[in-house]
Amino acid sequence: MSTRHLPLSWKVLKQQSLSELEKHPNLECTSFHNGYFMDYFGMPHYQSYMTPETPFIDIDARKAAIPGTGDEPVAWTLTRDVAKFVRKMVESDQPSPKKSIVVGDTVSFDEIVRLAEAARGTKMDVVYDSLQDLRAGKISEVPAYQGLNDMFPKEMPLEMMAGFGVAMITGLFDLNDELSEKFPEVQPTKMHEFIEKHWRGK
C-alpha cells in the first residue's frame, strides 16, 4: 500500500493547471471543489456519464464496506448540479474567487445505508474498516469493485478506494457549501430524494 492517502495523480494534474493559470494574471479563473459524486449511488438506474465506481456502498448487491465509524460527515454532489453551478459562475458578473465549493448534501455512510434499506425494503450486509486498516491498505471489498478491477491494474482500485476512505474519515470531504448561498435559485439534489427516486421498490 502506498503512503499516499489520496489519488495524488489527479491532485498533481490539477495543481499543474492552477500553476499555469497563475502565469496569466489577466485571466479570471476559479477552481471547483465538489463533494464525492452522488451519481454512483443511483447506478445502474440513473443515467450518468461517470464511469461506474461505487464508493463503499453497493446498493444493488445490498453490501457495504464503510470507512471509519460510519458517522463521519461526507459531502456529496450530483454531476449535473456541478454543471449548473459552473454555468452560473460563467454567466455571473461578480469576480470569481480562487476556489468555488459545490456541495449537494452532507450525509454520513450510515445514513446512506438507512436510506437505501428504507427504499428497497431490505437490510444490507455492512462491515466497517478502521482508519488504521485503511492506512495499511486493508480494505473490505464490495461486489461493485469488480468493475474497477476490470479497468485498472489489480491493486490500484483497492488502493484508490482506501485512500478515499482515509480522506473521508479524516474530514477532507466535510466541505462547507458556498455556491448554494451565492446562487439560491439552484437547488442541488439531496441524497434522500436521489436514493428514493432510483431505488424505491427495486
Order of alpha helices (4+ residues) and beta strands (2+ residues): alpha-beta-beta-beta-beta-beta-alpha-beta-beta-alpha-beta-alpha-alpha-alpha-alpha-alpha
